[in-house]
């Protein structure tokens, strides 16, 4: 049975309020792909000080997912094979970044700083095991248990491309520049997975606040892997994030005066949610 017959996927992203106010692009990116016997998703979060961090985020999210799908047969071993394959995928991504940065007609370090600084969180699902990994900060949830990766000292997360330039991190704590595998779990016991950028931390914190200008709560993170509407409409996650972050103006009838309600997500916010298909009344999966 194909994994897409067992699991459903929903995803979306929105630019942070602090970015849109100064005319910056959304520097997050996500990619998801599936084959019969493997599913892979990656969320990348571009460095906010990089001029065009979204470029590297979009390119490498797609590259890593493609590498996972291409190399899926080589993952079918123990934990050691997973570590070796994650290293191979990391090296492939770095080779691609190096090739692009070398050909951009600017200093190599400047190209890296402007285009290729991003953190990432990813997941791979095979018929027998499910994996969650990261490099840098972000958020993930497995079977409803939410884990925050970071923050790092000085609010300076490690970036994949730091493997290509001279940094103190490379000498003082080189392990931070490798993919960190957080979860290796039996897929038969996996009910849901969520991966996201660190903007998800703000989304968690505002769960009990009202949507801008509306008497309706933002709601808990669990909605993204429990609520059917996100899986029935492929654009619903993005819509919800946009509504949470949309500035609203409402007439205060007691004033009367106009009240402005700002968007609630200061940082770019991106997530991929995966859940096991609900069991129907007939006993099968939808």
N, C-alpha and C positions, 0 to 999 in steps of 0.2 A: 504493500500500500504506500502511495506517495505521501510524503510528509505534509503536503498541502491538503490532503484529505483528512489529516489529523489536527493540524494547527491553522489558526487564522492570524492575520497580520494587519496592524493599523499603524500609521505613522503620520507625523506632521511637524512643522517648524514655524516659528514666528520670529521676526526681528525684535530685539529688545527695545524697550522705551528709550533707554539712554542712547542707543545707536540711532534710532530714527530721529531723535531730536536734533542730532548734529549731522544728519544726512549720510550716515554710514549704512552700508549694506548689512544684511544678515550674514554673519561670518560662520555660522553653523552649516553643516551639510549632513545628509544621511543617504545611505544606499542599502537596498535590500534585494536579494535574489534567492531563487530556490531551484533546485533540481529534484528529481524524484527522491533521492536519498540524502539530501543535505539542504539546509536553509542557513543563510548567512546575512547578518546585518551589521552595519557600522555607523556610528554617529561621530562626526568630527566637529570640534569646537575651535575655530580660529582664534589666534591671539588678538586681543582687541587693539593692541598698539601696532599691529602690522597693517600696512596700507591696503593690502589686498589678500588678507589671510583666507578669505572665502575661496580663492582660486585653488590653493593647495588642499583645503578641506574637501572641496567637491571632487577634485581629481583623485586624491588618495583614498577617499571613502569608496569610490568605485573600483579603484585598482585592488584594494585589499579584498573586497568582496569577490571580485573576479578571480583573484589568486586562490582564495579559499575554495571556490567552486571547481577551479581547474585542478587543484591538488587534493580534492576530497578523498581519493582512494588512499593517499599516503597517511591520512589521519587514523586509519583503522587499526590502531595498535593500542599500546598502553599509554600511560601518562608521559613516558619518555618520548614517544613518537609525536605526541601533541606539542611538547616543548620544542622538539627539533623542527617541526613544521611551522610553528609560530616564528621561530628564528628565521626560517627560510622566507616566509612571507614578509617579515620585517626587512630583511636584506633586499628583497625584490623591490619593496616600496622605496627604500633608500637609494637604490640604483636609479630608479625612475626620477626621484627628486633631484639627484645629482646631475643626471643628464639634462633635465630641464633647466636647472639653475645655471649650469655651465653655458647654455646656449642663449641666455637672455640678454647678452650685451651689457652687463653691469657686473660689479664685483660679486663674487660668489656669495660672500657673507651678506651683502645687501639683498641679493635675490632671496636668500633663505629668510632673512628677517622680514622682508616685505610680503612674501608669497607663501611660505611653507612652514610657518609655525602654527601648530594645532595639536590639541589633545584628541584622544579617541577612546571610545568604548565600543566593544563589539561582542557579538554572540554567534555561535555556530551550533546548529542542532543536527545531529545524526540520528538514525533510528535507535541506537543504543545509548548514546550519551549526549549531554548538552553542556556547552562551554560558554563562559563569559570571561572576557579579558579586557584589559585597558592599558593605556600608556598616557599618564597625566591624569587630570581630575575629571570627574563626571559622576554619574549616578547609575546604579542598576538595581533591579529587583528580581528576585527569583522566588517563585511560589509565594509572592506577597511580601517577602522580607526585603525591605529597602536598605541598600547600602550606599553610603556616600564615599567616594574616593577623593581624598584631599580634604581641606586645602593643604597646600604645601608651604613650607617656610617662606616668609616674605611675599606670600600670595604669588609665587613664581613657580608654576607647574613645569615639569619636564615636558619637552616636545620631542617628537620622533626625529626631527631634523637636527636636533642638537648632537646626534651621532655623527654629523658631517662637518661640524665646526668645533673650534676650541672653546670649551666652557669649563668652569670650575666643577660643574656637576659630573662631567665625564671622568674626572680624576677622583673626586671626593665620594661620589655615590653612583657609579656607573650602572648598578642594577636598576635604577629608576628609568634608564633609557631603553630597557627591554620591555616587551609585552609582559604584563603581569596577569597570569591566569588565576582568576578568583574562584571560579566554580567549575567543577567537573562533576556532573550529576547524571544519574540514570534518566534517560528521556521518558521512560515509562512512568517515572515519578515526578516529571516536570509538568505542572499545570499552567504556569505563566512565566514569561520573562519580559522585563522592560529594560531598555538601555536608553540613556539620555545624556545630554550635555549638562554642565553644572548649573545652567539656568533652571533645571528641574528643582534645585534646592529652594529657589524662590517660590516655585509652584507649590511645593510641599508646605511652605510657611504660610501661604495665603489661603489654605483650604477653608478656613472658617470666616473668611471675608466675603462680602457681597461682590458680585460681578459689578463692574463700573456702571453706576446709575440704575442698577436693577436690584430688586429685593430677592435675589437668588444667590445662594452660596456658590463659590467656585467649586467646592467639593474636594474629596480626598483623591490621592493619587490612584487608589485602587479602581476608580471609575474607568481608567484607561485599559484595564484588562478584565473588567467585569461587565461593563455596559455594552450591550449588543449593538447600539447605534454606531459605535466607532468602527465596528467590523462590517456592518451592513453598508456603510457609505465610506468610500475610500478617502473622501475629503473632510470627514467630520472631525478628526483630530486637529487639523489645521484650523478649521472654523472655530472650534472651541478655544484654541490658543489665541486666535485673533480677537475673539470677543472678550477674553480676559484682559487683553492688552490694548483694547480700543478706548480712546478717550471719549467720554460721554458727557453731554450737557443736558441737564434736566431743569425744569421750572420748579422751584421751591414754592409751593402754593402758600406756605405760611408767611413767606417774605413780603410780597412775592419777589423773587430774584432768581437769576440763573446760577445754578451750581455746576461746577466742573468736576468731573471724576476722572482722574488720570488712569492710564493703563497700569496694570499691577505687576508686570514682568520687566524689570530694568534690564536684564541681560537676554541675549538671544536664547531661545528655549526650543529644544528639539527632542523628540522621543520616537522610538520604535517599540510597539507593544506586540507581543506574541502570546496567544493563549490556545489551550486545547479547545477544540470545538465542543460546544455544549451537547449533552446527551438529549436526544429527542424523547418524546413520550413513548415512541415505539421501541426505544432501547438502543437505537443507533445514534450516530453523530450527524449533526446537520450538514 
